[in-house]
Protein backbone atom coordinates (compact mmCIF):
# COMPACT_ATOMS: atom_id res chain seq x y z
CA UNK A 1 0.00 0.00 0.00
CA UNK A 2 2.79 2.42 0.89
CA UNK A 3 4.44 1.73 -2.47
CA UNK A 4 1.25 2.78 -4.26
CA UNK A 5 0.92 6.13 -2.48
CA UNK A 6 3.78 7.90 -4.34
CA UNK A 7 2.42 6.52 -7.62
CA UNK A 8 -1.05 7.86 -6.84
CA UNK A 9 0.43 11.23 -5.88
CA UNK A 10 2.40 11.41 -9.12
CA UNK A 11 -0.72 10.46 -11.10
CA UNK A 12 -2.76 13.18 -9.39
CA UNK A 13 -0.04 15.74 -10.08
CA UNK A 14 0.04 14.72 -13.75
CA UNK A 15 -3.75 14.97 -13.98
CA UNK A 16 -3.64 18.46 -12.46
CA UNK A 17 -0.92 19.54 -14.86
CA UNK A 18 -2.87 18.34 -17.90
CA UNK A 19 -6.08 19.99 -16.66
CA UNK A 20 -4.22 23.26 -16.18
CA UNK A 21 -2.71 23.12 -19.65
CA UNK A 22 -6.07 22.30 -21.23
CA UNK A 23 -7.73 25.16 -19.33
CA UNK A 24 -4.97 27.56 -20.37
CA UNK A 25 -5.24 26.53 -24.02
CA UNK A 26 -8.99 27.11 -24.03
CA UNK A 27 -8.81 30.49 -22.29
CA UNK A 28 -5.80 31.80 -24.20
CA UNK A 29 -7.38 30.80 -27.52
CA UNK A 30 -10.61 32.70 -26.89
CA UNK A 31 -9.58 35.49 -24.51
CA UNK A 32 -5.89 36.08 -25.30
CA UNK A 33 -3.06 36.49 -22.81
CA UNK A 34 -4.97 38.89 -20.56
CA UNK A 35 -6.52 35.91 -18.79
CA UNK A 36 -5.41 35.82 -15.16
CA UNK A 37 -3.72 32.86 -13.54
CA UNK A 38 -6.67 32.61 -11.14
CA UNK A 39 -9.05 32.22 -14.08
CA UNK A 40 -6.92 29.35 -15.41
CA UNK A 41 -6.92 27.66 -11.99
CA UNK A 42 -10.69 28.13 -11.69
CA UNK A 43 -11.30 26.63 -15.16
CA UNK A 44 -9.07 23.65 -14.28
CA UNK A 45 -10.87 23.25 -10.93
CA UNK A 46 -7.67 23.43 -8.89
CA UNK A 47 -6.38 25.89 -6.34
CA UNK A 48 -3.99 28.74 -7.23
CA UNK A 49 -1.27 27.08 -5.18
CA UNK A 50 -1.48 23.98 -7.39
CA UNK A 51 -1.24 26.14 -10.50
CA UNK A 52 1.84 28.01 -9.27
CA UNK A 53 3.48 24.79 -8.16
CA UNK A 54 3.35 23.52 -11.74
CA UNK A 55 3.73 26.85 -13.54
CA UNK A 56 5.36 29.60 -11.45
CA UNK A 57 4.72 32.30 -14.10
CA UNK A 58 2.27 32.96 -16.90
CA UNK A 59 5.16 32.90 -19.39
CA UNK A 60 6.06 29.35 -18.39
CA UNK A 61 2.41 28.29 -18.56
CA UNK A 62 1.93 29.86 -22.00
CA UNK A 63 5.15 28.33 -23.35
CA UNK A 64 3.88 24.87 -22.39
CA UNK A 65 0.35 25.59 -23.61
CA UNK A 66 1.54 26.82 -27.01
CA UNK A 67 4.11 24.06 -27.60
CA UNK A 68 1.89 22.33 -30.17
CA UNK A 69 1.23 25.53 -32.12
CA UNK A 70 4.94 26.32 -32.21
CA UNK A 71 5.71 22.85 -33.53
CA UNK A 72 3.08 23.36 -36.24
CA UNK A 73 4.72 26.65 -37.20
CA UNK A 74 8.08 24.91 -37.58
CA UNK A 75 6.49 22.23 -39.79
CA UNK A 76 4.86 24.92 -41.95
CA UNK A 77 8.12 26.83 -42.39
CA UNK A 78 9.99 23.61 -43.21
CA UNK A 79 7.32 22.80 -45.80
CA UNK A 80 7.77 26.20 -47.39
CA UNK A 81 11.56 25.83 -47.42
CA UNK A 82 11.27 22.43 -49.11
CA UNK A 83 9.30 23.83 -52.05
CA UNK A 84 11.63 24.26 -55.07
CA UNK A 85 9.70 27.44 -55.96
CA UNK A 86 10.58 29.92 -53.17
CA UNK A 87 7.67 32.24 -53.92
CA UNK A 88 5.17 29.39 -53.79
CA UNK A 89 6.77 28.21 -50.56
CA UNK A 90 6.62 31.75 -49.13
CA UNK A 91 2.91 32.05 -50.01
CA UNK A 92 2.20 28.67 -48.45
CA UNK A 93 3.82 29.80 -45.20
CA UNK A 94 1.83 33.05 -45.13
CA UNK A 95 -1.48 31.27 -45.72
CA UNK A 96 -0.94 28.51 -43.16
CA UNK A 97 0.70 30.66 -40.48
CA UNK A 98 -2.19 33.13 -40.65
CA UNK A 99 -4.67 30.30 -40.17
CA UNK A 100 -2.79 28.91 -37.14
CA UNK A 101 -2.81 32.35 -35.55
CA UNK A 102 -6.46 32.95 -36.45
CA UNK A 103 -7.44 29.91 -34.41
CA UNK A 104 -5.69 31.09 -31.25
CA UNK A 105 -5.60 34.74 -30.14
CA UNK A 106 -3.28 33.97 -27.26
CA UNK A 107 -0.68 32.37 -29.50
CA UNK A 108 -0.56 35.46 -31.69
CA UNK A 109 -0.13 37.71 -28.64
CA UNK A 110 2.71 35.54 -27.36
CA UNK A 111 4.38 35.24 -30.76
CA UNK A 112 4.57 38.98 -31.43
CA UNK A 113 5.48 40.01 -27.86
CA UNK A 114 8.87 40.15 -26.16
CA UNK A 115 7.57 37.51 -23.72
CA UNK A 116 10.31 38.10 -21.12
CA UNK A 117 11.41 35.01 -19.21
CA UNK A 118 10.12 32.50 -21.75
CA UNK A 119 13.51 31.68 -23.24
CA UNK A 120 12.47 28.44 -24.94
CA UNK A 121 9.51 30.11 -26.62
CA UNK A 122 11.62 33.07 -27.74
CA UNK A 123 14.33 30.80 -29.15
CA UNK A 124 11.78 28.72 -31.08
CA UNK A 125 10.10 31.83 -32.47
CA UNK A 126 13.40 33.41 -33.52
CA UNK A 127 14.46 30.18 -35.21
CA UNK A 128 11.23 30.14 -37.24
CA UNK A 129 11.64 33.80 -38.19
CA UNK A 130 15.25 33.28 -39.29
CA UNK A 131 14.21 30.35 -41.46
CA UNK A 132 11.42 32.43 -42.98
CA UNK A 133 13.87 35.27 -43.62
CA UNK A 134 16.02 32.83 -45.60
CA UNK A 135 12.99 31.76 -47.64
CA UNK A 136 12.09 35.42 -48.25
CA UNK A 137 15.63 36.05 -49.48
CA UNK A 138 15.30 33.25 -52.02
CA UNK A 139 11.93 34.61 -53.18
CA UNK A 140 13.52 38.04 -53.64
CA UNK A 141 16.37 36.54 -55.65
CA UNK A 142 13.76 34.88 -57.86
CA UNK A 143 12.23 38.30 -58.51
CA UNK A 144 8.87 37.33 -56.97
CA UNK A 145 8.97 39.02 -53.54
CA UNK A 146 9.23 42.80 -53.37
CA UNK A 147 12.82 43.82 -52.52
CA UNK A 148 11.86 46.05 -49.58
CA UNK A 149 10.15 43.23 -47.65
CA UNK A 150 11.59 42.64 -44.16
CA UNK A 151 10.64 40.11 -41.49
CA UNK A 152 9.12 42.92 -39.43
CA UNK A 153 6.46 43.11 -42.15
CA UNK A 154 5.47 39.57 -41.23
CA UNK A 155 5.10 40.58 -37.57
CA UNK A 156 2.98 43.54 -38.65
CA UNK A 157 0.83 41.20 -40.75
CA UNK A 158 0.35 38.78 -37.83
CA UNK A 159 -0.64 41.66 -35.54
CA UNK A 160 -3.27 42.76 -38.04
CA UNK A 161 -4.41 39.17 -38.56
CA UNK A 162 -4.75 38.75 -34.79
CA UNK A 163 -7.06 41.75 -34.65
CA UNK A 164 -9.73 40.09 -36.80
CA UNK A 165 -12.99 39.79 -34.86
CA UNK A 166 -15.44 37.47 -36.58
CA UNK A 167 -18.82 36.11 -35.58
CA UNK A 168 -17.64 32.50 -35.17
CA UNK A 169 -14.38 30.47 -35.20
CA UNK A 170 -15.14 29.35 -38.78
CA UNK A 171 -15.71 32.95 -39.88
CA UNK A 172 -12.49 33.94 -38.10
CA UNK A 173 -10.51 31.46 -40.20
CA UNK A 174 -12.34 32.46 -43.40
CA UNK A 175 -11.60 36.14 -42.77
CA UNK A 176 -7.96 35.30 -42.07
CA UNK A 177 -7.67 33.47 -45.40
CA UNK A 178 -9.00 36.50 -47.25
CA UNK A 179 -6.63 38.77 -45.34
CA UNK A 180 -3.68 36.48 -46.16
CA UNK A 181 -4.60 36.70 -49.85
CA UNK A 182 -4.51 40.51 -49.64
CA UNK A 183 -1.14 40.36 -47.87
CA UNK A 184 0.35 38.04 -50.48
CA UNK A 185 -0.73 40.39 -53.26
CA UNK A 186 0.90 43.28 -51.39
CA UNK A 187 4.13 41.32 -50.97
CA UNK A 188 4.48 40.47 -54.67
CA UNK A 189 7.30 42.21 -56.52
CA UNK A 190 4.97 42.84 -59.46
CA UNK A 191 1.31 43.45 -58.56
CA UNK A 192 -0.99 40.79 -59.94
CA UNK A 193 -4.65 40.57 -59.11
CA UNK A 194 -6.05 37.15 -58.31
CA UNK A 195 -9.48 36.01 -57.04
CA UNK A 196 -9.82 36.40 -53.29
CA UNK A 197 -11.25 33.80 -50.89
CA UNK A 198 -14.91 34.32 -49.91
CA UNK A 199 -15.90 37.18 -47.60
CA UNK A 200 -16.54 36.24 -43.95
CA UNK A 201 -19.03 37.92 -41.64
CA UNK A 202 -17.09 40.06 -39.16
CA UNK A 203 -18.19 41.00 -35.68
CA UNK A 204 -17.88 44.74 -36.39
CA UNK A 205 -19.75 44.65 -39.70
CA UNK A 206 -22.42 47.37 -39.92
CA UNK A 207 -25.87 46.04 -40.99
CA UNK A 208 -26.88 47.32 -44.39
CA UNK A 209 -23.33 48.43 -45.27
CA UNK A 210 -22.18 45.96 -47.91
CA UNK A 211 -19.16 47.60 -49.51
Secondary structure, 3 states (H helix, E strand, C coil): CHHHHHHHHHHHHHHHHHHHHHHHHHHHHHHCCCCCHHHHHHHHCCCHHHHHHHCCCHHHHHHHHCHHHHHHHHHHHHHHHHCCCHHHHHHHHHHHHHHHHHCCHHHHHHHCCCCCCCHHHHHHHHHHHHHHHHHHHHHHHCCCECCCCCHHHHHHHHHHHHCCCECCHHHHHHHHHHHHHHHHHHHECCCCCCCCCCCCCECCCCCCCCC
